[in-house]
Amino acid sequence: MAAKITKSTTNGRRTTRAGSSRALPSEDPARPSAALREILDELEQMVEQLAERMLERYLASIPSYRALPDETLRQVREVNRKNLTGFIGALRRRQGPSDEELAFVRASASKRAREGVPLSALLQAYRLGAQLAWGQARELIGEDPVRLYEGLELATAVMHWVDVVSGAVAQAYLEEYERLSSDREAARRDFLDGIIGGALTDEEILARAEALGLDPAAATSIAIVGPADPSADDAVLRAVQHRLKTLAAELPAADRSLVVGRGPEIVIVFPAGPDALGDMQVGMRTLVERVGETLEVPVRAGIGRPRDSLAELAPCYREASIALAAARASSGAPTVSYGEMLIEELILRERGVSKRLATQLLEPLDAHPELKHTLVEYIEHGPSLPAVAKRLFLHPNTVSYRLSRIRDLTGRDPKTPAGIAELFLALRASQLLGAGP
C-alpha cells in the first residue's frame, strides 16, 4: 500500500512546508485530498500523451528498444498507458498496484524476455517512464503550497509503485528467461542428438537449423571440450562445463554456432569454412587455457574434420570424440584436431582389436612389474641399452636379460622393429582404453 504523508495540523489548520497555513475541510483519510484529486485528474487527461513520450524516451535512450519491430513498440506504448492508468487509479484508492495490475506487468515482462530485450533495458525503461511521469506531475503541481504539499504524497506513491512493479517485472522476466533457457537447451540437445544419431530428415534438419541460427548448407565442424579427467568430482565437472559455456560465447562465429552440454563436456557445432576453421582452432586453444587456468583444472578439446553440411556431421562427431580422447591421453597439446595423432586415432577407431592386443601382450607382464617398467623405458629411451640401464640404475646386461624375458612371455621381441611396434601399440592402447577385456 502506498505510504501516506502525515499532515501536521494546528487548530484545524494544515501547515504547508512553505510555512503558510490554509484552512481545509476535514477529509476522508481513505480518499486523496481535493488538491491531490485535482492533480490526478489533470494527469489522467495526459495519459495518452505521456505514454507516447515515454516510448520516445525509450527509443532515444535504450539501444535494444530501437531494434524492436513496430508491432512490439505499439505494445510497449499500450503498457505505458495501462501502467499510468493503473498508477492513477491506485493512488485514488490510496493503495498499491492491484493483483490484476501486477499480473499485467508480469505478462508484459515475460513477453519482453521472449523478444530478447535485456532485463537491464526493461528496468531502465520503467525508471525512465517514472521519471518522465513525475516530471510532468511536478509541472502540474506548480508552486501552490497546498498542491506542493500533496505532491509529497504523489512522489512517495511514485517511488512505491516503481519499487513494487520493478520487483514483479524482474521476477517474471527471470522466470521466463529460465524457462526459455531450459527450452532452448533442450532444443539444442535434441537437434544435436538427431543429427549425430541420424534420426532427422533433411527437411527437419533444415527447419531446426534455421530456428537455431545455423546455416544448414554451410561447411560445419564439431568440437568437444571437457575436463582432462571426465571422472572428476561432480562439482568440478559442473564448474568446468558452466565456465566453458560462458566463455564459448567469445569464440569466433559464436552467433552462428551451437553450444550444447553433453555429459561432462560441451559440444560446439560451428561454421568451418577455410578461414573459420583456423580461427576456431586458435580460439579453442585459448578457451582451453583460460578455463584451465581459472579453475585450476586441466581441460582438453578435440575437433573433427569439417563436413559440407549439417546432415553429414555424425562422422565428424565421432572424429571429435576420438581427438578428445587422444588429447586426454597425451602429455602434449591439450587441443587436438582429428588427424594430428594418427596412432592414437587408429587405436581409438579400432577399439576392439586394440583392446585385445593390449590384453594379449601385456597380461603376461602383470605379474612382473619390473619387466613392464623396463619395457616402457626401453621404448621411450632405447634402443641404447647403456642409456636405459643408466635410467634404471641397472647393468646393461640386466636390461638385456629383462628384454629377453619380455620376448619369452609375450612372444614379441622388443629388439626387433616388428616386435617393438606391437608392444608399443599394446602399451598405448592400455593407456587409452585400459588393459582389461
C-alpha positions, 0 to 999 in steps of 0.5 A, spaced: 500 500 500 502 506 498 505 510 504 501 516 506 504 523 508 502 525 515 499 532 515 501 536 521 495 540 523 494 546 528 487 548 530 484 545 524 489 548 520 494 544 515 501 547 515 504 547 508 512 546 508 512 553 505 510 555 512 503 558 510 497 555 513 490 554 509 484 552 512 481 545 509 475 541 510 476 535 514 477 529 509 476 522 508 483 519 510 481 513 505 480 518 499 486 523 496 485 530 498 481 535 493 488 538 491 491 531 490 484 529 486 485 535 482 492 533 480 490 526 478 485 528 474 489 533 470 494 527 469 489 522 467 487 527 461 495 526 459 495 519 459 495 518 452 500 523 451 505 521 456 505 514 454 507 516 447 513 520 450 515 515 454 516 510 448 520 516 445 524 516 451 525 509 450 527 509 443 532 515 444 535 512 450 535 504 450 539 501 444 535 494 444 528 498 444 530 501 437 531 494 434 524 492 436 519 491 430 513 496 430 508 491 432 512 490 439 513 498 440 505 499 439 505 494 445 510 497 449 506 504 448 499 500 450 503 498 457 505 505 458 498 507 458 495 501 462 501 502 467 499 510 468 492 508 468 493 503 473 498 508 477 492 513 477 487 509 479 491 506 485 493 512 488 485 514 488 484 508 492 490 510 496 493 503 495 498 499 491 498 496 484 492 491 484 493 483 483 490 484 476 495 490 475 501 486 477 499 480 473 499 485 467 506 487 468 508 480 469 505 478 462 508 484 459 515 482 462 515 475 460 513 477 453 519 482 453 524 476 455 521 472 449 523 478 444 530 478 447 530 485 450 535 485 456 532 485 463 537 491 464 533 495 458 526 493 461 528 496 468 531 502 465 525 503 461 520 503 467 525 508 471 525 512 465 517 512 464 517 514 472 521 519 471 518 522 465 511 521 469 513 525 475 516 530 471 510 532 468 506 531 475 511 536 478 509 541 472 502 540 474 503 541 481 506 548 480 508 552 486 501 552 490 503 550 497 497 546 498 498 542 491 506 542 493 504 539 499 500 533 496 505 532 491 509 529 497 504 524 497 504 523 489 512 522 489 512 517 495 506 513 491 511 514 485 517 511 488 512 505 491 509 503 485 516 503 481 519 499 487 513 494 487 512 493 479 520 493 478 520 487 483 514 483 479 517 485 472 524 482 474 521 476 477 517 474 471 522 476 466 527 471 470 522 466 470 521 466 463 528 467 461 529 460 465 524 457 462 526 459 455 533 457 457 531 450 459 527 450 452 532 452 448 537 447 451 533 442 450 532 444 443 539 444 442 540 437 445 535 434 441 537 437 434 544 435 436 542 428 438 538 427 431 543 429 427 549 425 430 544 419 431 541 420 424 534 420 426 532 427 422 530 428 415 533 433 411 527 437 411 527 437 419 534 438 419 533 444 415 527 447 419 531 446 426 537 449 423 534 455 421 530 456 428 537 455 431 541 460 427 545 455 423 546 455 416 544 448 414 548 448 407 554 451 410 561 447 411 560 445 419 565 442 424 564 439 431 568 440 437 568 437 444 571 440 450 571 437 457 575 436 463 582 432 462 579 427 467 571 426 465 571 422 472 572 428 476 568 430 482 561 432 480 562 439 482 568 440 478 565 437 472 559 442 473 564 448 474 568 446 468 562 445 463 558 452 466 565 456 465 566 453 458 559 455 456 560 462 458 566 463 455 564 459 448 560 465 447 567 469 445 569 464 440 569 466 433 562 465 429 559 464 436 552 467 433 552 462 428 554 456 432 551 451 437 553 450 444 550 444 447 552 440 454 553 433 453 555 429 459 561 432 462 563 436 456 560 441 451 559 440 444 560 446 439 557 445 432 560 451 428 561 454 421 568 451 418 569 454 412 577 455 410 578 461 414 573 459 420 576 453 421 583 456 423 580 461 427 576 456 431 582 452 432 586 458 435 580 460 439 579 453 442 586 453 444 585 459 448 578 457 451 582 451 453 587 455 457 583 460 460 578 455 463 584 451 465 587 456 468 581 459 472 579 453 475 585 450 476 583 444 472 586 441 466 581 441 460 582 438 453 578 439 446 578 435 440 575 437 433 573 433 427 574 434 420 569 439 417 563 436 413 559 440 407 553 440 411 549 439 417 546 432 415 553 429 414 556 431 421 555 424 425 562 422 422 565 428 424 562 427 431 565 421 432 572 424 429 571 429 435 570 424 440 576 420 438 581 427 438 578 428 445 580 422 447 587 422 444 588 429 447 586 426 454 591 421 453 597 425 451 602 429 455 602 434 449 597 439 446 591 439 450 587 441 443 587 436 438 584 436 431 582 429 428 588 427 424 594 430 428 595 423 432 594 418 427 596 412 432 592 414 437 586 415 432 587 408 429 587 405 436 581 409 438 577 407 431 579 400 432 577 399 439 576 392 439 582 389 436 586 394 440 583 392 446 585 385 445 592 386 443 593 390 449 590 384 453 594 379 449 601 382 450 601 385 456 597 380 461 603 376 461 607 382 464 602 383 470 605 379 474 612 382 473 612 389 474 619 390 473 619 387 466 613 392 464 617 398 467 623 396 463 619 395 457 616 402 457 623 405 458 626 401 453 621 404 448 621 411 450 629 411 451 632 405 447 634 402 443 641 404 447 641 399 452 647 403 456 642 409 456 636 405 459 640 401 464 643 408 466 635 410 467 634 404 471 640 404 475 641 397 472 647 393 468 646 393 461 646 386 461 640 386 466 636 390 461 638 385 456 636 379 460 629 383 462 628 384 454 629 377 453 624 375 458 619 380 455 620 376 448 619 369 452 612 371 455 609 375 450 612 372 444 614 379 441 621 381 441 622 388 443 629 388 439 626 387 433 622 393 429 616 388 428 616 386 435 617 393 438 611 396 434 606 391 437 608 392 444 608 399 443 601 399 440 599 394 446 602 399 451 598 405 448 592 402 447 592 400 455 593 407 456 587 409 452 582 404 453 585 400 459 588 393 459 582 389 461 577 385 456 
